[in-house]
Amino acid sequence: MKSMERIGIKVSLLGPLRMMKGVRELDILLPENATLEDLMALLSQKLHLEKGWKSSEGMGFGFYIIMVNGIPINPEVLGSYRLKDRDIVTFAPFLAGGG
């Protein structure tokens, strides 16, 4: 039986998610061919986000721009975007202003 290949991903959290969970960076091992959606499901468990990444409480991933190696990723492709070994995935909050 062939062993499952693994990839190493560095996750960087910014904004309220970092402050509330007390985590700046995580090193994550995922199966080869894992998607961003797979990573987000694992992070939801690790960070105890009860409502997962679609939380409306401002701490879920739905309020964040997701970047891979500094490039913003369209939320519509999270389930098909394949991660590669040594990718850096950053979750940065949307910024709003005005008055």
Residue pairs with C-beta under 8 A, 6 or more apart in sequence:
4 31
4 32
5 31
5 32
6 29
6 30
6 31
6 32
7 29
7 30
7 31
7 32
7 34
7 83
7 84
7 85
7 86
7 87
8 27
8 28
8 29
8 85
8 86
9 27
9 28
9 29
9 30
9 39
9 83
9 86
9 87
9 88
9 89
10 25
10 26
10 27
10 28
10 86
10 87
10 88
10 89
11 25
11 26
11 27
11 28
11 39
11 43
11 88
11 89
11 90
11 91
12 24
12 25
12 88
12 89
12 90
12 91
13 21
13 23
13 24
13 25
13 26
13 90
13 91
14 64
14 90
14 91
14 92
14 93
15 64
15 91
15 92
15 93
16 58
16 59
16 93
17 47
17 59
17 61
17 64
17 91
17 93
18 24
20 59
21 47
21 48
21 59
23 47
26 43
26 46
28 39
28 42
28 43
30 38
30 39
30 42
30 83
31 38
33 82
34 82
34 83
35 78
35 79
35 80
35 81
35 82
35 83
36 66
36 68
36 73
36 77
36 78
36 79
36 81
36 83
36 89
37 78
37 79
37 81
38 83
39 83
39 89
40 52
40 53
40 61
40 78
41 52
43 49
43 53
43 61
44 52
44 53
44 61
49 55
49 59
49 60
49 61
51 57
51 60
52 60
52 61
53 60
53 61
53 62
54 60
54 61
54 62
55 61
55 62
55 63
56 62
61 91
63 93
63 94
64 91
64 92
64 93
64 94
65 72
65 91
65 92
65 93
65 94
66 72
66 73
66 75
66 78
66 89
66 90
66 91
67 73
67 89
67 90
67 92
68 81
68 83
68 87
68 88
68 89
68 90
69 87
69 88
70 88
70 90
73 81
83 89
